[in-house]
Amino acid sequence: MKLWYQKPAASWEEALPIGNGRLGAMVCGGIQKELLYLNEDSIWYGKSINRINPDAYNNLDNVRELILNGEIQKAEELLKVAFSGTPQSQRPYQSLGKMTITMQGLKEESQNYVRSLELETGICTTTFTIGEAVYTREVFSSYPNKIMVMHMTCSQKASISFQAFMSRERYYDNAGAVNNHTIYMDGNLGKGGVEFYCALMVKANGGNVRTVGEHLIVEEADSVMLCFAADTTFYSKEPKRNVQKLLNAAAKKSYDKLKLKHITDFSELMQRVSFTLIDGENASLPTDERIKAFGAGIKDNSLAALYFQYGRYLLVSSSRPGSLPANLQGIWNNNMTPCWDSKFTININTEMNYWPVEICNLSECHQPLFEHLKRLVKTGKKTAKKMYGCRGFCAHHNTDLWADSAPQDIYTPASYWTQGGAWLCTHLWMHYQYTINKEWLKKVAYPILREAVLFYTDFLVEKDEYLVTCPSVSPENTYIRVDKKQVEGQQTTNVTSGCACYGPTMDNQILRDVFSQFIEMVRELELDDDLEKQAKLILTKLPPNQVGKYGQIMEWCEDYDEAEPGHRHISHLYGLYPSHQITVDKTPELIEAAKTTLKRRLDNGGGHTGWSCAWIINFYTRLHDGNTALSFLQRIMRQSTYPNLMDNHPLGSGSVFQIDGNFGACAAIAEMLVQSDDDKVWLLPALPDEWEEGEVKGLCVYGGASIDLMWKNHKLKTVELHSRRIYPITLIYRGTERTIQTDCNRLEFNL
């Protein structure tokens, strides 16, 4: 279960990622020069500021009246000036810097070069031969020890010599020596912003070690261990002291002990799920060559399994308890001004990052999202009150290190959308459905979700006997509005485009989840909550899903055409995935409309970005169409995957890394094999014909159980359930249903 290559990375996009949630790096695996791009997840420029537009509330009634009366252009001009954040942008995530290691004395041409990333252990290894000497480097980022470790060895004694130093493009103040075996770098990220401190320590076996200026110099060592640590004032009052404490503790341990502790921690998470498919003819090729072949349609089932586990690996490496959530790039970013600031984009991207977390048996990796959501409630309550005069909390389509909840950008298709916090809240119920942790539900989930419900209780307005959001948009799409009027006996037609609207379909679907989940929480916790009655009433007044003139799910409250029919966002199918409002067994008419919606998007060029293509794979898994789902998995490999298996997003004539495509596709592969909702579990619901034989162990289902499946010749052979509690579960396979009582142990049976 590894990625491997026969040459060093030629660019950041070819390097291999390691991480412990907070501390990450991209490892290039160079021969004469090793380069590590460093990241720490709280390196965001700027301090926390109040960006709430002071004129929003005074213009709320006006902008609502304009939208409800169809004066969209006037409404949008008012939204731009009165509702955009002041300033318009939140804070950007930044690179921590680079670690450059220049090897000395490696003059002969190398042979037998291999660099690899072992997913089960989280260790990146580079090996090569020069003459008779075999050189090996291992790198990992340890969650237990909170440091990054590199180990260098050579088969010949006294053969390791190098110079190492750390650098950053800007925004750092000091760099130099701490002592004769440690160098450091520190700085601050703007007035009132985060201050950081990082240090690199060497522990050599044999040879000489010294520092000169900001360089760490090692000469003729037999083996070397480098330990790197970083900290910021976001996490601690004294980053320098904390870093030195971590490195001093590491210095007292051998490399083998640090490595073993890391492997024990990391592999426990990765080994919870195994997934095996019959190898294709290219299984023995280097990973970059396999990607090209698979994208071209050449059968390589085990690459799909590797890609699935790589998604899990990235999640373990970028989201651990005590860290921030995975952002647009997880934690891996080599720029000071990354695209979209590498923020938490919460009109799908951040949510998509966490789609695989529960089904893929990594439940604790959800915790950083919930901790950030707690912070978002605090800022979002101020935003709700000052912008909209409402109780509760809201957040728009982006947030940052400081949990900023005011609108981001002056961008009509996205900025003026209040559902970001609400969508994040659906992850609370997701977590509970898989864990059935009532104590957590009471202490964490319920208070947060209640604040979201409280906001919409005040925010919704009446329109045509329904309660709708206003102002809003359907992220990030634009509609075509056709107004026909009679003027002096003549009919005139006025065609305009717009984004601002009331009650778009996605809003209604998200709110249907939020309100119904709140009601379920109250029931589960046996609470007496006055808000429950209002929630039940509002739930009956939300607009239903509607089928439009093309037979599609309508995206807006009116049956508009799209300005861009192949748009990357397919927001009105939120009800199909990630929600369960549109299902093959309960809403057959809406399923057909969803198929039509997808066909129209795809016929017009949809699915052209990595994350959008990943969403489409999930849609087809929910439609139980495994072959089409696999075709889009091949498509994401062909057009949206870098040689290191990371997802790319088109940008101008090039592309940029976005991690959501990896996570979205990982979740989709899991749902090809197992799907569950409130009362049913589907076994192999979207198994592609090509996956004729395989085995998966450890995928999770609703209710607190995991499941193992083995199939052969496209037929399910064995099923095993591992449950933490006793409860009834209904399993469905090819139309056959069987309800069983789970055991608190392993339960094996045939369906």
C-alpha positions in Angstrom: 0.0 0.0 0.0 2.4 2.6 -1.2 3.2 5.2 -3.8 6.6 4.9 -5.5 8.6 6.6 -8.2 11.9 6.2 -10.0 13.0 9.8 -10.0 13.0 12.8 -7.6 10.1 15.2 -7.7 10.6 17.9 -10.3 8.0 20.2 -8.7 5.9 20.7 -5.6 3.1 18.9 -7.3 5.2 15.7 -7.6 6.5 15.7 -4.0 5.1 13.4 -1.4 3.0 14.6 1.6 3.6 13.8 5.3 1.7 15.3 8.2 0.6 14.9 11.8 -2.5 17.1 11.6 -0.6 20.3 12.6 2.9 19.8 11.1 3.2 18.9 7.4 5.8 18.7 4.6 6.1 17.9 1.0 9.2 15.8 0.4 10.9 16.0 -2.9 13.4 13.2 -2.5 16.3 14.9 -4.2 19.8 13.3 -4.5 22.3 16.2 -4.3 19.7 18.5 -2.7 16.7 17.4 -0.6 13.9 19.9 -0.3 11.1 19.9 2.2 8.2 22.4 1.9 7.1 23.0 5.4 3.7 23.8 6.8 2.1 24.4 10.2 -1.6 24.6 10.2 -1.9 27.9 12.2 0.4 29.9 9.9 -2.2 32.4 8.7 -1.4 36.0 8.0 -3.1 38.8 10.0 -4.9 39.2 13.3 -8.6 38.6 14.0 -10.7 41.6 12.9 -14.3 42.6 12.8 -15.3 42.6 9.2 -19.1 42.9 9.6 -20.5 45.5 7.3 -22.1 48.1 9.6 -24.7 49.0 7.0 -26.1 45.5 6.3 -28.9 45.4 8.8 -30.2 48.9 7.8 -30.5 47.7 4.2 -31.8 44.2 4.9 -35.5 45.0 4.3 -34.7 47.0 1.2 -32.6 44.2 -0.4 -35.3 41.7 0.4 -38.0 43.8 -1.1 -35.9 44.2 -4.3 -35.3 40.5 -4.6 -38.9 39.5 -3.9 -40.1 42.0 -6.4 -37.8 40.7 -9.1 -35.5 43.8 -9.2 -32.4 41.6 -9.1 -29.8 44.0 -10.5 -30.7 46.7 -8.0 -30.6 44.1 -5.2 -27.2 42.8 -6.3 -25.7 46.3 -6.4 -27.0 47.0 -2.9 -25.6 43.6 -1.7 -22.2 44.5 -3.0 -21.9 47.7 -1.0 -23.9 47.0 2.1 -23.4 43.3 2.8 -19.8 42.6 1.7 -17.3 42.3 4.5 -15.2 45.4 5.4 -12.5 44.7 4.4 -13.8 42.3 1.8 -11.3 39.5 2.4 -10.6 37.2 5.3 -7.1 36.0 6.3 -4.8 33.8 4.0 -3.1 30.5 5.0 0.6 30.6 4.3 3.6 28.4 3.8 5.8 28.0 6.9 8.8 27.9 4.6 11.4 25.5 3.2 14.1 23.2 4.6 17.0 22.8 2.2 19.5 20.1 2.7 22.5 20.2 0.3 24.4 17.0 0.3 28.2 17.1 0.0 30.4 14.7 -1.9 27.7 12.9 -4.0 29.4 13.4 -7.4 29.0 10.1 -9.1 25.8 9.3 -11.0 23.2 7.6 -8.9 21.6 4.2 -9.6 18.6 2.2 -8.3 16.7 5.3 -7.3 13.4 4.8 -5.6 11.3 7.2 -3.5 8.1 6.0 -1.9 5.4 6.8 0.6 4.1 3.9 2.7 0.5 4.8 3.5 0.2 2.4 6.4 3.1 3.9 8.3 3.2 7.4 7.0 6.9 7.2 6.2 8.4 8.7 3.1 11.6 6.9 2.0 14.3 7.8 -0.6 17.0 5.3 -1.6 19.7 5.3 -4.2 23.1 3.9 -4.9 26.3 5.8 -5.7 29.1 3.5 -6.5 29.0 0.8 -3.8 27.3 3.0 -1.2 23.5 2.7 -0.6 21.9 5.9 0.8 18.6 5.9 2.6 16.4 8.7 3.9 13.2 8.2 5.9 10.9 11.1 6.9 7.7 11.2 8.9 5.7 13.6 11.0 4.9 12.2 14.4 1.6 12.9 16.1 2.7 11.4 19.5 5.9 13.4 19.6 4.7 16.5 17.8 7.8 16.7 15.6 9.0 15.9 12.1 11.9 13.4 11.9 14.3 12.6 9.1 16.8 9.8 9.3 19.8 9.4 6.9 21.9 6.3 6.6 24.6 5.0 4.3 26.0 1.5 3.9 29.5 3.0 4.1 30.7 4.7 7.2 31.5 8.5 7.3 29.6 9.1 4.1 26.9 11.6 5.2 27.8 15.2 4.8 25.5 18.1 4.2 24.5 21.7 5.0 20.9 22.4 6.1 19.0 25.7 6.6 15.5 27.0 6.7 14.0 29.9 4.8 10.8 31.7 4.1 9.8 34.1 1.3 8.8 36.8 3.7 7.4 37.6 7.2 10.1 36.2 9.3 12.4 38.2 11.6 15.2 36.0 12.8 17.2 33.0 11.7 20.4 31.5 13.2 21.9 29.1 15.7 20.4 28.0 19.0 23.5 26.0 19.8 26.1 24.0 17.9 23.5 21.4 16.7 20.3 23.4 16.4 19.1 26.3 14.1 15.9 28.2 14.3 13.7 30.6 12.4 11.0 32.9 13.9 8.7 35.8 13.0 5.3 37.3 13.1 2.5 37.3 10.6 1.5 41.0 10.6 0.6 43.4 13.3 -1.3 41.6 16.1 -1.1 38.3 14.1 0.3 34.9 15.0 3.9 34.7 16.1 5.8 31.5 15.2 9.0 29.8 16.1 10.6 26.7 14.5 13.8 24.9 15.0 15.8 22.1 13.4 18.1 19.9 15.5 20.6 17.3 14.4 21.8 14.2 16.3 24.6 12.5 14.5 26.3 9.1 14.9 30.0 9.8 14.2 31.4 12.7 12.2 31.3 16.4 13.1 28.4 18.8 13.7 28.4 22.5 13.9 26.5 25.6 13.0 27.7 28.5 10.9 25.4 31.5 10.6 21.9 30.1 9.9 23.3 26.8 8.6 23.6 23.5 10.2 26.6 21.6 9.0 27.3 17.8 9.3 30.5 16.2 8.1 31.3 12.6 7.6 28.7 11.1 9.8 27.7 7.4 9.8 24.0 8.2 10.3 22.0 11.3 11.1 18.7 12.1 12.7 17.1 15.5 12.1 14.2 16.7 14.3 12.1 19.6 13.3 9.4 21.3 15.5 7.2 24.4 15.1 4.7 26.2 17.2 2.7 29.5 17.2 1.0 31.8 19.6 -2.3 30.5 18.3 -1.7 27.3 20.3 0.7 28.4 23.1 1.9 31.4 24.9 5.6 30.6 24.5 6.2 28.9 21.2 10.0 29.0 21.5 10.0 27.3 24.9 7.5 24.7 23.6 9.6 23.9 20.5 12.8 23.6 22.6 11.0 21.3 25.0 9.9 19.0 22.2 13.4 18.9 20.6 15.1 18.2 23.9 12.7 15.3 24.6 13.4 13.9 21.1 17.1 14.2 21.6 16.9 11.7 24.5 15.3 9.1 22.3 16.7 6.9 19.6 15.5 7.1 16.1 14.1 3.6 16.4 12.0 4.5 19.4 10.6 7.7 17.7 9.8 5.7 14.6 8.1 2.9 16.4 5.9 5.2 18.4 4.9 7.0 15.2 4.2 3.8 13.3 2.1 2.4 16.2 0.0 5.6 16.3 -0.4 6.0 12.5 -0.9 2.4 11.5 -3.6 1.9 14.1 -5.7 4.4 12.2 -4.8 3.3 8.7 -5.3 -0.5 9.5 -8.9 0.0 10.5 -9.9 -0.4 6.9 -8.5 -2.7 4.3 -9.6 -2.8 0.7 -8.4 -5.4 -1.8 -9.2 -5.6 -5.5 -7.7 -8.0 -8.1 -4.6 -6.4 -9.6 -4.5 -5.2 -13.2 -1.7 -5.6 -15.7 -0.1 -2.3 -14.5 0.0 -3.0 -10.8 3.8 -3.3 -10.8 4.4 0.0 -12.5 5.5 3.2 -10.7 2.6 5.3 -9.5 2.9 8.1 -12.0 2.8 5.6 -14.9 -0.2 3.8 -13.4 -2.1 7.0 -13.1 -1.7 7.8 -16.8 -2.7 4.3 -17.8 -5.8 4.2 -15.5 -6.9 7.6 -16.7 -6.7 6.2 -20.3 -9.1 3.4 -19.3 -6.6 0.6 -18.8 -7.9 -1.7 -16.1 -5.9 -1.4 -12.8 -8.3 -2.2 -10.0 -5.7 -2.1 -7.2 -4.9 1.5 -8.2 -8.5 2.4 -7.3 -7.9 0.7 -3.9 -4.7 2.7 -3.5 -6.4 5.9 -4.3 -9.1 5.2 -1.7 -6.5 4.5 1.0 -4.6 7.6 -0.1 -7.7 9.7 0.7 -7.7 8.2 4.2 -4.0 8.8 4.5 -4.4 12.5 3.7 -7.2 12.8 6.2 -5.1 11.2 9.0 -2.2 13.4 8.0 -4.1 16.7 7.9 -6.9 16.5 10.6 -6.1 15.1 14.0 -7.5 16.0 17.4 -5.8 19.2 18.5 -5.3 20.5 15.0 -7.3 22.8 12.8 -9.6 21.3 10.2 -8.2 20.4 6.7 -8.4 23.5 4.6 -8.6 23.8 0.8 -5.1 22.2 0.6 -5.3 20.1 3.8 -2.1 21.5 5.4 0.1 21.4 2.3 0.7 24.8 0.7 3.9 26.2 -0.7 2.7 29.8 -1.3 2.4 33.0 0.7 -0.6 34.0 -1.4 -2.3 30.7 -2.3 -5.3 30.5 -4.6 -8.5 31.4 -2.7 -6.2 32.0 0.3 -6.3 28.2 1.0 -9.1 29.0 3.5 -12.0 26.9 4.7 -14.5 27.2 1.9 -17.8 26.1 3.4 -20.2 26.1 0.5 -19.0 22.6 -0.3 -15.2 22.2 -0.1 -14.6 21.9 3.6 -17.7 19.7 4.0 -16.4 17.5 1.2 -13.1 17.1 3.1 -15.1 15.3 5.8 -17.4 13.2 3.7 -15.2 10.1 4.1 -14.4 10.5 7.8 -17.1 8.4 9.4 -17.7 5.7 6.8 -13.9 5.2 6.5 -13.5 4.6 10.2 -11.6 7.7 11.1 -14.2 9.3 13.4 -11.8 11.1 15.7 -10.4 13.0 12.6 -13.8 14.8 12.6 -12.9 16.5 15.9 -11.0 19.5 14.4 -14.0 20.4 12.4 -16.2 20.4 15.4 -13.8 22.5 17.5 -13.6 25.1 14.7 -17.4 25.0 14.5 -17.5 25.9 18.2 -15.4 29.0 17.4 -17.6 29.8 14.4 -20.7 29.8 16.7 -19.1 32.6 18.8 -18.3 34.8 15.8 -21.4 33.8 13.9 -23.7 35.0 16.7 -22.3 38.5 16.3 -22.7 38.3 12.5 -26.3 37.1 12.8 -27.2 39.9 15.2 -25.4 42.8 13.5 -26.1 41.8 9.8 -29.6 40.3 10.1 -31.0 41.2 13.5 -31.3 37.5 14.3 -30.6 35.3 17.2 -28.4 32.2 16.8 -25.4 32.0 14.5 -24.7 32.0 10.8 -21.6 31.9 8.6 -21.3 32.6 4.9 -19.3 30.7 2.3 -15.8 31.0 3.8 -14.1 31.1 7.2 -10.5 31.3 8.3 -8.1 30.7 11.2 -10.1 33.1 13.4 -13.5 31.6 12.5 -14.5 34.7 10.6 -18.2 34.4 9.7 -18.8 37.6 7.7 -19.1 37.5 3.8 -15.9 36.8 1.9 -15.2 38.7 -1.4 -17.4 41.0 -3.4 -18.7 38.1 -5.5 -22.4 38.0 -6.1 -22.6 34.3 -7.0 -21.2 33.2 -3.6 -20.7 35.9 -1.0 -24.3 36.6 0.1 -25.2 33.0 1.2 -25.9 32.3 4.9 -25.9 28.5 4.7 -22.2 27.8 5.4 -22.6 27.3 9.1 -25.8 25.3 8.6 -24.2 22.9 6.2 -21.3 22.3 8.7 -23.8 21.6 11.4 -25.1 18.6 9.4 -21.8 16.9 10.2 -22.8 16.9 13.9 -25.6 14.5 13.1 -23.5 12.5 10.7 -21.0 11.9 13.5 -23.7 10.9 15.9 -25.3 8.5 13.5 -22.1 6.5 13.2 -21.0 6.7 16.9 -24.3 6.9 18.9 -22.5 8.9 21.5 -25.3 10.6 23.5 -23.0 12.3 25.9 -21.2 14.1 23.0 -24.6 14.8 21.4 -25.8 16.6 24.5 -22.6 18.5 25.3 -21.3 19.4 21.9 -23.7 18.8 19.0 -27.1 19.9 20.4 -26.0 23.4 21.6 -24.3 24.2 18.3 -27.2 23.0 16.1 -29.7 24.8 18.3 -28.0 28.1 17.5 -28.3 27.4 13.8 -32.0 26.6 14.1 -32.5 29.7 16.2 -31.0 31.8 13.4 -33.3 30.5 10.7 -36.3 30.8 12.9 -35.7 34.5 12.8 -34.2 34.8 9.3 -36.7 33.1 7.1 -39.4 35.2 5.4 -42.8 34.3 3.9 -43.2 34.0 0.2 -46.2 32.3 -1.5 -47.1 30.4 1.7 -43.6 29.1 2.2 -40.8 30.2 4.4 -37.7 31.0 2.4 -34.1 32.3 2.8 -33.6 35.9 1.5 -31.2 37.1 0.4 -29.5 34.0 -0.9 -27.8 32.5 -4.0 -27.3 29.0 -5.4 -23.6 28.5 -5.0 -21.9 29.7 -7.3 -24.3 29.7 -10.2 -26.0 32.3 -12.3 -29.5 32.1 -13.7 -31.2 33.6 -16.8 -34.4 35.6 -16.0 -36.9 36.2 -18.7 -39.5 38.9 -18.0 -42.4 39.4 -20.3 -44.5 42.5 -20.1 -47.4 44.1 -22.0 -46.5 47.7 -23.0 -49.2 49.6 -24.9 -50.6 46.4 -26.3 -47.2 45.0 -27.3 -45.4 42.2 -25.5 -41.8 42.9 -24.6 -39.2 40.5 -23.4 -36.4 41.4 -21.2 -33.6 38.9 -20.6 -31.3 39.4 -17.7 -28.9 37.3 -15.6 -28.8 37.1 -11.9 -27.5 35.3 -8.8 -29.4 36.9 -5.8 -32.6 35.1 -5.1 -34.9 33.7 -2.4 -35.3 30.1 -1.4 -32.9 28.3 -3.8 -33.3 24.5 -3.7 -30.0 23.8 -1.9 -31.0 26.2 1.0 -34.3 24.3 1.4 -32.6 20.9 1.4 -30.0 22.0 3.9 -32.6 23.5 6.2 -34.7 20.4 5.9 -31.8 18.4 7.3 -30.9 21.0 9.9 -34.4 21.3 11.3 -35.2 17.6 11.1 -31.9 16.7 12.8 -32.5 19.2 15.5 -35.9 17.6 16.2 -34.3 14.2 16.2 -31.7 15.4 18.7 -34.4 16.7 21.0 -36.1 13.3 20.8 -32.9 11.3 21.3 -32.0 13.4 24.4 -35.5 13.4 25.7 -35.4 17.2 26.2 -38.2 19.7 26.7 -37.2 22.5 24.3 -39.7 25.2 23.3 -37.8 25.6 20.0 -38.8 22.1 18.9 -42.4 23.2 18.2 -41.2 26.1 16.0 -38.8 23.8 14.2 -41.6 21.3 13.4 -43.8 24.1 12.1 -41.0 25.6 10.0 -40.2 22.2 8.6 -43.7 21.9 7.1 -43.3 25.3 5.4 -40.1 24.8 3.6 -40.5 24.7 -0.2 -40.4 21.1 -1.6 -38.1 19.9 -4.3 -39.6 20.8 -7.6 -39.2 19.2 -11.1 -38.7 21.7 -13.9 -39.5 22.0 -17.6 -36.6 19.7 -18.6 -37.6 17.1 -16.1 -34.7 18.2 -13.9 -34.6 19.1 -10.2 -35.1 22.9 -10.2 -32.1 24.8 -8.9 -34.0 28.0 -8.0 -37.5 28.8 -6.7 -38.5 29.6 -10.3 -37.7 27.4 -13.3 -34.8 29.5 -14.7 -32.3 28.4 -17.2 -28.6 28.4 -16.1 -26.2 30.9 -17.6 -23.7 28.1 -17.5 -25.5 24.7 -17.9 -22.3 22.8 -17.2 -21.5 24.6 -14.0 -19.1 22.9 -11.5 -21.5 23.3 -8.6 -24.6 21.0 -8.7 -26.0 22.4 -5.5 -29.6 21.4 -6.1 -28.6 17.7 -5.8 -27.4 18.2 -2.2 -30.6 16.2 -1.4 -29.2 13.2 -3.3 -25.7 13.5 -1.8 -24.6 14.1 0.9 -28.2 14.2 2.1 -30.6 11.3 1.9 -33.7 13.3 0.9 -33.6 11.8 -2.7 -33.2 8.0 -2.6 -33.8 5.1 -4.9 -36.3 3.4 -2.6 -38.3 6.4 -1.3 -38.4 9.0 -4.0 -38.3 7.3 -7.4 -39.7 10.4 -9.3 -37.0 12.6 -7.8 -34.4 10.0 -8.6 -35.4 10.3 -12.3 -35.2 14.1 -12.1 -31.8 13.8 -10.5 -30.6 11.7 -13.4 -31.9 14.3 -15.8 -30.2 17.0 -13.8 -26.8 15.2 -14.0 -27.2 14.5 -17.7 -27.9 18.1 -18.5 -24.8 19.2 -16.5 -22.6 16.6 -18.1 -23.8 17.2 -21.6 -22.8 20.8 -21.2 -19.2 20.1 -19.9 -19.9 19.6 -16.2 -17.5 17.7 -13.9 -14.5 19.6 -15.3 -12.9 20.2 -11.9 -11.5 17.6 -9.5 -13.9 18.2 -6.6 -16.9 18.5 -8.9 -16.0 15.2 -10.6 -15.7 13.7 -7.2 -19.2 14.9 -6.3 -20.5 13.3 -9.5 -19.0 10.0 -8.5 -20.9 10.2 -5.2 -24.1 11.1 -7.1 -23.8 7.9 -9.3 -23.1 5.8 -6.2 -26.4 7.0 -4.7 -28.1 6.2 -8.0 -26.6 2.7 -7.6 -24.8 3.0 -11.0 -21.4 1.6 -10.3 -20.1 1.5 -13.9 -20.8 5.2 -14.4 -19.3 6.0 -11.0 -16.1 4.1 -12.1 -16.0 6.0 -15.4 -15.9 9.3 -13.5 -13.2 7.9 -11.1 -11.2 7.2 -14.3 -12.0 10.7 -15.4 -10.7 12.3 -12.2 -7.5 10.3 -12.7 -7.2 11.4 -16.3 -7.9 15.1 -15.9 -7.6 16.1 -12.3 -4.8 14.1 -10.6 -1.1 15.0 -10.2 1.6 12.4 -10.3 1.6 12.2 -6.5 -2.2 11.3 -6.6 -3.2 14.7 -5.3 -6.2 16.4 -6.8 -5.8 19.4 -9.1 -8.2 22.2 -10.0 -8.0 24.0 -13.4 -6.7 27.6 -13.1 -6.1 29.6 -16.2 -3.8 27.6 -18.5 -2.6 25.5 -15.6 -3.9 24.0 -12.3 -3.6 24.2 -8.6 -3.8 21.6 -5.8 -7.2 21.3 -4.0 -7.6 18.4 -1.6 -11.4 18.1 -1.7 -11.3 16.0 -4.8 -9.2 13.4 -3.0 -11.6 13.3 -0.1 -14.8 13.3 -2.2 -13.6 10.5 -4.4 -12.5 8.5 -1.3 -16.0 8.8 0.2 -17.5 7.8 -3.2 -15.4 4.6 -3.4 -16.6 3.6 0.1 -20.2 4.2 -0.9 -19.8 2.0 -4.0 -19.3 -0.8 -1.4 -21.6 0.2 1.5 -24.3 2.8 2.0 -26.4 3.4 5.0 -29.1 5.7 6.2 -31.4 5.9 9.2 -32.7 2.3 9.0 -31.0 0.4 6.1 -27.6 -0.7 4.9 -27.0 -1.4 1.2 -24.3 -4.0 0.4 -22.3 -3.5 -2.8 -24.9 -1.0 -4.1 -22.7 0.4 -6.8 -20.2 -2.3 -7.6 -18.7 -1.8 -11.0 -18.5 -4.7 -13.4 -14.7 -4.4 -13.4 -14.5 -5.1 -9.7 -15.5 -8.7 -10.1 -13.6 -9.9 -7.0 -12.6 -8.1 -3.9 -12.7 -7.7 -0.1 -13.2 -4.7 2.2 -13.0 -4.7 5.9 -13.8 -2.0 8.5 -16.1 0.4 6.7 -18.6 1.9 9.1 -22.4 2.1 9.0 -25.0 4.0 10.9 -25.7 2.7 14.4 -22.1 2.1 15.6 -21.0 -0.9 13.6 -18.4 -1.8 11.0 -18.7 -4.2 8.2 -16.6 -6.7 6.3 -17.6 -7.9 2.8 -16.1 -10.4 0.4 -17.3 -10.9 -3.1 -16.4 -13.1 -6.0 -17.7 -13.2 -9.6 -19.7 -10.1 -8.8 -21.6 -12.0 -6.0 -21.5 -11.3 -2.3 -20.0 -14.3 -0.5 -19.5 -13.3 3.2 -20.7 -10.5 5.5 -19.3 -9.8 8.9 -20.6 -7.2 11.3 -18.6 -5.8 14.2 -20.8 -3.8 16.5 -20.3 -1.8 19.7 -23.9 -2.1 20.7 -26.9 -4.3 20.2 -29.5 -2.9 17.8 -31.6 -4.1 14.8 -30.2 -3.4 11.3 -31.7 -4.1 7.9 -29.3 -5.2 5.2 -30.1 -5.0 1.5 -28.4 -6.8 -1.3 -29.8 -6.9 -4.8 -33.3 -6.3 -3.6 -33.2 -8.9 -0.8 -33.7 -7.5 2.7 -32.8 -9.1 5.9 -33.2 -7.5 9.4 -30.9 -8.9 12.1 -30.0 -8.0 15.6 -26.4 -6.9 15.9 -24.1 -8.4 18.5 -21.5 -6.7 20.5 -19.0 -9.1 18.9 -18.3 -10.3 15.5 -21.4 -11.6 13.6 -20.9 -13.6 10.4 -23.7 -14.6 8.1 -24.8 -15.1 4.5 -27.4 -12.9 2.8 
